[in-house]
Amino acid sequence: MALVNVLVVGGYGAVGVHVVKTLAGWFPGRVVPAGRDLAKASRLAEAIAATDGGGSAGTAGGAAARVDVTDADGFARVLEQHQIGVVVLCVEPPDATVARVCLGQGVHLVDVGASYRLLAQVEGLKTAEATAVLSVGVAPGLTNLLARRAHDALGGADRIDLTVLLGAGERHGADAVRWTVGQLATRPDGAPLRVELPGFGTRTAHPFPFSDQHTLRRTLGVPVVTTRLCLDSAPLTAGLFALSGAARHAQVRRALTAVLSRVHMGGDRFAVRADAYLGDRRAAYALAGREQSRYTGLVAAHVTRALLDGRLPPGVHHLDQLPALASVPEDLGLRVENALEFNRISF
Ligand SMILES: NC(=O)c1ccc[n+]([C@@H]2O[C@H](COP(=O)([O-])OP(=O)(O)OC[C@H]3O[C@@H](n4cnc5c(N)ncnc54)[C@H](OP(=O)(O)O)[C@@H]3O)[C@@H](O)[C@H]2O)c1
């Protein structure tokens, strides 16, 4: 039986809901929202079936699934039961087991995960037929694509600096907030940088362990890649990084997660920027948008559409390694700004 449907795990989360709604518009009746709460997944499935005329174009109209990414056998059963051809992972699994199950069954994978440890495990998997796309989202994701552009503009690079600004006023998903706070304790050494970002002026951004700084060293062959993070609220940024040492303690992490989930001091705009250096030359690309969760979901939906259209080769790839996806920022309506000059990069 043909594998035609898309399973969106974490499908009713902050990122996943945008994946589900966007794909349901493009592929009516072929999208199955999933998570550990079947009632929530079913409510979303019914809502999208109601707007696509009952899902008559596909086999999964109105279907939802209970899936726990820590239960590999149950996950494999759901793939078979719902004739799943693509899995979009909008939750971080504990290890590469579900990725291995997907690729082993010839099911494509789109992973919005941002932890280098996990991406490195999936990178190592072999697949002759299926495709896995990693580094999907805003950071990693759009950062990878801007880094690729800055690198290519110079014809190579010996260093790339990435900067990410997140809106502290956005209602980020619980998993994303927990992930960000969890990374504070392991943040890399390095000095903060003053960086100009479109629409925000010059901000202080601090070294932060996004996965792109590791993967881009290999995919672009650049020896030094760094990523820095700031929030749109300068006081919150200063407070967060002042506490990063204390974030080694679970109690502090819990308190910070609670504060960041409840206090919305700022707006919902985000920005990303990539600066590449080669000798005394420098190229910089940047973009800004609203609601990083929504854009993460939109990037994942565009990647999934390219997979379903047969535009991506088999194998495990990061977003920046797929030329067919190089125009994703423009496809999303984002304006990419660039500056190719030395010592004066202004947006
Ligand atoms: N690449 C990027 O730029 C980027 C940006 C934002 C977020 N992310 C990543 O995307 C992921 C989701 O973030 P989010 O903001 O959408 O978080 P969220 O709103 O908390 O959503 C997480 C979803 O996953 C489900 N889930 C949790 N544990 C699960 C499990 N064991 N098995 C199956 N489903 C499970 C949750 O539902 P139940 O709890 O009911 O199961 C929920 O639907 C995070 O890993 C985050 O780091 C990446």
The ligand as an ORCA input file, in Angstrom:
! r2SCAN-3c Opt
* xyz 0 1
  N      14.422     24.659     14.880
  C      13.828     25.687     15.482
  O      14.019     26.844     15.117
  C      12.860     25.455     16.610
  C      12.045     26.527     17.028
  C      11.109     26.291     18.041
  C      11.011     25.042     18.639
  N      11.853     24.042     18.219
  C      11.762     22.705     18.825
  O      10.479     22.202     18.506
  C      10.013     21.351     19.546
  C       8.571     21.737     19.916
  O       8.542     23.035     20.418
  P       7.143     23.747     20.732
  O       7.454     25.164     20.983
  O       6.121     23.417     19.704
  O       6.768     23.005     22.117
  P       5.325     22.632     22.691
  O       4.318     23.684     22.368
  O       5.561     22.279     24.123
  O       4.896     21.330     21.865
  C       5.433     20.058     22.103
  C       4.465     19.022     21.544
  O       5.051     17.727     21.630
  C       4.144     16.843     22.324
  N       4.970     15.890     23.081
  C       5.684     16.121     24.207
  N       6.297     14.992     24.601
  C       5.975     14.033     23.697
  C       6.290     12.648     23.572
  N       7.068     12.020     24.457
  N       5.801     11.967     22.514
  C       5.000     12.578     21.603
  N       4.640     13.887     21.679
  C       5.123     14.603     22.727
  C       3.314     17.758     23.201
  O       2.056     17.198     23.496
  P       1.861     16.172     24.751
  O       2.681     16.715     25.893
  O       0.385     16.187     24.984
  O       2.352     14.855     24.251
  C       3.143     18.963     22.281
  O       2.116     18.730     21.346
  C      11.015     21.491     20.695
  O      11.872     20.362     20.674
  C      11.792     22.746     20.345
  O      13.117     22.718     20.841
  C      12.751     24.216     17.207
*
